[in-house]
Amino acid sequence: MASKKAALLIVAAAAIFATNGLYVRFLDLPVEALAAGRLFVGATALYVYYRFTGKSLRIKSVDGARLLFAAALFNALAFYTNFAAYALLPVTMATVLLYTSSFFSVVLEHFFVKEKRLRKENWLAVFLGLAGGGIIAYGHGLGTGFQANAGLFVGLASGVAYACTMVLAKKSIKANGCEQTTFYYVLVAGLLLAPFALIAHPRFTLETLGWLAVFGVVNSFVGVSMLLRGLKAVKPHHAIILVSLEMVFAAVYAWLLLGEAITPHVAVGGALIVVAAYLAEKEG
């Protein structure tokens, strides 16, 4: 029963995360401001929650602080490139490209975590994931124009950056703790993006500020909390399938609210990426 509840929490988190592209499309804000705003609101909500529950946010060592900063740097890059992809590409396609992080992380963990050996399933995951990304790129017209090329580039970059974030965050959790890592890699990422957000000269209204607050609290706090609680009771290779439902939810939202159709290339490429994600997380 506990595992079923945990699975439902992960599915609910996926449904929440799938709204990311809708916020980018509907809120009249530069992607830099939107990313920084979501991170700051999320960090504020996390701070209030951790203080209320008596959790310590003290960083334990200089090496731990370095790991946190590295994770935050890639988190900032992941947010910016992912939001830029939503602005340049169909929402479903940008969401699918973000999930290339699952198989990129396999290779990265091999270099960052020396004891992590690459198995044949891992190599197959990388091959299938790259094939899926290639099919999507071909279907979107790679090389046919600046916007298409830029969108595909930042979409794949978001997958690489998010993979780096997750690998470094795992190491930081061991060095600092879960609460410290979660709070600081969100807060510092927001600080890193803040100068770029100011340069973009965002024009805030009460309506956009209100929606930005909802975006930060629901997606960065509620969604992440649900995901972390669910992951405690669900095996990684099962969890990745449940989390991958974000792509399905994103496709449904985009179809209903934006009128975006799912192309065969995105469907096939997305399916290959889901299989790659499963193989990447499958226990040896």
C-alpha positions in Angstrom: 0.0 0.0 0.0 2.9 2.3 0.9 4.5 1.7 -2.5 1.2 2.5 -4.3 0.9 5.8 -2.5 4.6 6.6 -3.3 3.9 5.8 -6.9 0.9 8.1 -7.0 3.0 10.9 -5.4 5.6 10.5 -8.3 2.8 10.6 -10.9 1.3 13.7 -9.3 4.8 15.3 -9.3 5.1 14.5 -13.0 1.8 16.1 -13.7 2.9 19.3 -11.9 6.3 19.4 -13.7 4.6 19.0 -17.0 3.1 22.5 -16.6 6.6 24.2 -16.9 6.2 24.8 -20.6 2.8 26.4 -20.2 4.1 29.0 -17.8 6.9 29.9 -20.2 4.3 30.3 -23.0 1.6 32.1 -21.1 3.6 34.4 -18.8 4.9 37.5 -20.6 8.4 37.4 -19.1 11.9 36.7 -20.4 13.0 33.2 -19.8 15.9 34.5 -17.6 13.4 36.3 -15.3 11.0 33.4 -15.2 13.7 30.9 -14.3 15.3 33.2 -11.6 11.8 34.0 -10.2 10.8 30.4 -9.9 14.0 29.5 -8.2 13.8 32.4 -5.7 10.2 31.7 -4.8 11.0 28.0 -4.5 14.0 28.7 -2.2 11.9 31.0 -0.1 9.2 28.3 0.4 11.9 25.7 1.2 13.5 28.1 3.7 10.2 28.7 5.5 9.5 25.0 5.6 12.9 23.9 6.9 12.9 26.6 9.6 9.4 25.6 10.6 10.3 22.0 10.9 13.6 22.7 12.6 15.9 21.4 9.9 19.5 22.7 9.9 20.8 24.4 6.7 24.4 24.5 7.8 27.0 23.5 5.2 29.4 21.0 6.8 32.7 21.6 4.9 34.5 23.6 2.3 34.5 20.7 -0.1 30.8 20.4 0.5 30.3 24.0 -0.3 32.2 23.5 -3.6 30.0 20.6 -4.6 26.9 22.7 -3.8 28.1 25.6 -5.9 28.9 23.3 -8.8 25.5 21.7 -8.6 23.8 25.1 -8.4 25.8 26.3 -11.4 24.6 23.4 -13.6 21.1 23.8 -12.1 21.0 27.4 -13.3 22.2 26.3 -16.7 19.6 23.6 -16.8 16.7 25.9 -15.9 17.8 28.5 -18.5 18.3 26.1 -21.4 15.1 24.2 -20.6 13.0 27.4 -20.5 14.7 28.7 -23.6 13.8 25.4 -25.3 10.1 25.8 -24.3 10.2 29.3 -25.9 11.7 28.0 -29.2 10.3 24.5 -29.6 6.9 22.8 -29.2 6.4 22.1 -25.5 6.2 18.3 -25.9 9.5 18.2 -27.8 11.3 20.4 -25.3 10.1 18.2 -22.5 11.3 15.0 -24.3 14.7 16.5 -24.9 15.1 17.3 -21.2 14.7 13.6 -20.4 17.9 12.8 -22.4 19.4 13.6 -18.9 18.7 10.0 -17.8 21.2 8.4 -20.1 23.7 11.3 -20.1 23.9 10.8 -16.3 25.0 7.2 -16.8 28.2 8.3 -18.5 28.8 11.2 -16.2 28.5 9.0 -13.1 31.1 6.7 -14.5 33.6 9.6 -14.4 32.4 11.4 -11.3 31.8 8.2 -9.3 34.7 6.0 -10.0 33.2 2.9 -8.5 30.2 3.1 -10.9 31.0 0.7 -13.7 29.2 0.9 -17.1 27.2 -2.2 -17.9 26.0 -3.3 -21.3 22.5 -2.0 -20.4 24.1 1.5 -19.8 25.7 1.5 -23.2 22.4 0.4 -24.8 20.7 3.2 -23.0 23.1 5.8 -24.4 22.7 4.4 -27.9 18.9 4.4 -27.7 18.8 7.8 -26.1 21.0 9.4 -28.8 18.9 7.6 -31.5 15.7 9.1 -30.0 17.2 12.5 -29.8 18.4 12.2 -33.4 15.0 11.2 -34.7 13.4 14.2 -33.0 16.1 16.5 -34.4 15.6 15.1 -37.9 11.8 15.5 -37.7 12.1 19.1 -36.5 14.3 20.0 -39.5 17.8 20.1 -38.1 19.9 22.5 -40.2 16.8 24.2 -41.8 16.9 27.4 -39.9 18.3 29.3 -36.9 15.3 28.8 -34.6 15.1 25.1 -35.2 18.8 24.7 -34.7 18.9 26.9 -31.6 15.9 25.2 -30.1 17.3 21.7 -30.6 20.7 22.8 -29.2 19.3 24.3 -26.0 16.9 21.4 -25.6 19.8 18.9 -25.6 21.9 21.2 -23.5 19.2 21.2 -20.9 19.4 17.4 -20.8 23.2 17.5 -20.3 23.0 20.3 -17.7 20.3 18.5 -15.7 22.3 15.3 -15.8 25.3 17.1 -14.4 23.1 18.7 -11.7 21.8 15.4 -10.6 25.2 13.7 -10.4 26.7 16.6 -8.4 23.6 16.9 -6.2 23.9 13.2 -5.3 27.5 13.7 -4.2 26.5 16.9 -2.3 23.8 15.1 -0.4 26.4 12.6 0.9 28.7 15.5 1.9 26.2 18.0 3.2 22.7 16.4 3.6 19.5 16.4 1.7 18.0 19.6 3.1 21.2 21.7 2.6 21.6 20.5 -0.9 18.0 21.0 -1.9 17.9 24.5 -0.5 21.2 25.9 -1.6 21.4 24.5 -5.1 18.0 26.2 -5.7 18.9 29.5 -4.0 22.4 29.8 -5.5 21.1 29.0 -9.0 18.6 31.8 -8.6 21.3 34.2 -7.6 23.4 33.2 -10.6 20.6 33.9 -13.0 19.5 37.1 -11.3 21.9 39.4 -13.2 20.8 38.0 -16.5 17.2 38.5 -15.5 17.8 42.1 -14.7 19.6 42.7 -18.0 16.5 41.3 -19.8 14.4 44.2 -18.3 11.3 42.1 -17.3 8.0 44.0 -16.9 6.2 42.7 -13.9 2.5 43.1 -13.3 0.5 42.0 -10.3 -0.9 39.2 -12.4 2.5 37.9 -13.5 3.9 38.2 -10.0 0.9 36.2 -8.7 1.4 33.5 -11.3 5.2 33.5 -10.7 4.5 32.9 -7.0 2.2 30.0 -7.8 4.8 28.6 -10.3 7.5 28.7 -7.7 5.5 27.3 -4.8 3.7 24.5 -6.7 6.4 23.4 -9.1 9.6 24.0 -7.0 8.2 23.2 -3.5 5.1 21.0 -3.7 6.2 19.0 -6.8 9.7 18.4 -5.6 8.5 17.4 -2.1 6.1 14.9 -3.7 8.8 13.5 -5.9 11.4 13.1 -3.0 8.8 11.4 -0.8 7.8 9.0 -3.6 11.4 8.1 -4.5 12.0 6.8 -0.9 9.6 3.9 -1.5 9.9 3.2 -5.3 12.9 1.5 -7.0 14.8 3.8 -9.3 14.1 1.8 -12.5 10.4 1.9 -11.7 10.5 5.6 -10.6 12.0 6.7 -13.9 9.0 5.3 -15.8 6.6 7.1 -13.5 8.6 10.4 -13.8 8.7 10.0 -17.5 4.9 10.4 -17.5 5.7 14.1 -17.4 6.2 13.8 -21.2 2.7 12.4 -21.6 1.1 15.0 -19.4 3.0 17.8 -21.2 1.8 16.4 -24.6 -1.8 16.4 -23.3 -1.6 19.9 -21.8 0.0 21.3 -25.0 -2.7 19.7 -27.2 -5.5 21.0 -25.0 -4.2 24.5 -24.3 -1.8 25.3 -27.2 -3.2 23.2 -30.0 0.1 21.4 -30.5 -0.1 18.0 -32.3 2.3 15.1 -31.4 4.4 14.3 -34.5 5.5 10.7 -35.2 9.1 11.7 -34.8 8.5 13.0 -31.3 6.4 9.9 -30.4 9.1 7.5 -31.6 12.0 9.5 -30.3 10.3 10.0 -26.9 9.6 6.2 -26.6 13.2 5.4 -27.3 14.3 8.0 -24.6 11.9 6.4 -22.1 13.4 2.9 -22.8 16.9 4.4 -22.5 15.9 6.0 -19.1 14.6 2.6 -17.9 17.8 0.8 -18.9 20.0 3.6 -17.4 18.3 3.1 -14.0 17.9 -0.7 -14.1 19.7 -2.4 -11.3 22.5 -4.8 -12.4 
